[in-house]
Amino acid sequence: MSAITPSQVKASIESGIPNAIVQISDLTGGGDHYQAVVVSAQFEGKSLIQQHQLVYGTVREAMASGAIHALALKTYTPATWQAEN
């Protein structure tokens, strides 16, 4: 079980969800508990569960290996992101 950096998590999500805006935070400083904020037009018309499944699919290997122990997600469409911010 090797550690994974925030930039590696970001790259995995971005490769699986092209054109997404991705922000990664290390929640504990230990390199295995992360929070991801993901903004993507691919989320349009999808439920929150479907949005999260899409993101989890991009980091499945890292989670299965234990490199990522926990990943908290906040997903937004461009419109909901704009409304929040």
C-alpha positions in Angstrom: 0.0 0.0 0.0 1.9 3.0 -1.2 0.9 6.6 -0.4 -0.8 8.7 -3.1 -0.2 12.5 -3.3 -3.0 15.1 -3.7 -1.7 15.8 -7.2 -2.0 12.1 -8.1 -5.6 12.0 -6.9 -6.3 15.2 -8.9 -4.7 13.7 -12.0 -6.7 10.5 -11.7 -10.0 12.3 -11.4 -9.1 14.7 -14.3 -8.1 11.8 -16.6 -11.4 10.1 -15.9 -13.6 13.2 -16.1 -12.0 15.4 -18.8 -12.4 19.2 -18.4 -13.4 18.8 -14.7 -12.3 21.4 -12.2 -10.8 19.4 -9.3 -9.6 20.6 -5.9 -8.0 18.1 -3.5 -7.5 18.6 0.3 -5.6 16.3 2.6 -7.9 16.1 5.6 -5.5 14.5 8.1 -2.0 15.2 6.7 -1.4 11.5 6.5 -1.8 11.2 2.7 -4.8 8.8 2.8 -7.8 10.8 3.8 -8.8 13.3 1.1 -11.6 15.6 0.2 -12.3 16.3 -3.5 -14.3 19.1 -4.9 -15.2 18.3 -8.5 -17.0 20.6 -10.9 -18.1 19.0 -14.2 -20.6 19.4 -16.9 -20.8 15.6 -17.0 -22.8 15.8 -13.8 -25.7 17.5 -15.5 -28.9 15.5 -15.1 -27.2 13.0 -12.7 -28.2 12.3 -9.1 -25.7 13.0 -6.4 -25.1 9.3 -6.0 -24.4 9.0 -9.8 -22.0 12.0 -9.6 -20.1 10.4 -6.7 -20.0 7.0 -8.5 -18.5 8.7 -11.5 -15.7 10.2 -9.4 -15.1 7.0 -7.3 -14.7 5.2 -10.6 -11.7 7.3 -11.4 -9.9 6.4 -8.2 -11.1 2.9 -7.8 -7.6 1.3 -8.0 -6.1 3.7 -5.4 -9.0 3.0 -3.0 -8.9 -0.8 -3.6 -5.2 -0.8 -2.8 -5.7 1.2 0.4 -3.6 4.1 -0.9 -6.7 6.2 -0.4 -8.5 5.2 2.8 -11.2 7.8 2.7 -12.4 10.2 0.0 -15.0 12.8 0.9 -16.7 14.2 -2.2 -18.4 17.5 -3.1 -19.6 17.5 -6.6 -21.2 20.3 -8.6 -22.4 21.1 -12.1 -20.9 24.4 -13.4 -24.3 26.0 -12.6 -24.5 24.7 -9.0 -20.9 25.7 -8.5 -21.5 29.2 -9.7 -24.6 29.4 -7.4 -22.6 28.2 -4.4 -19.7 30.6 -5.0 
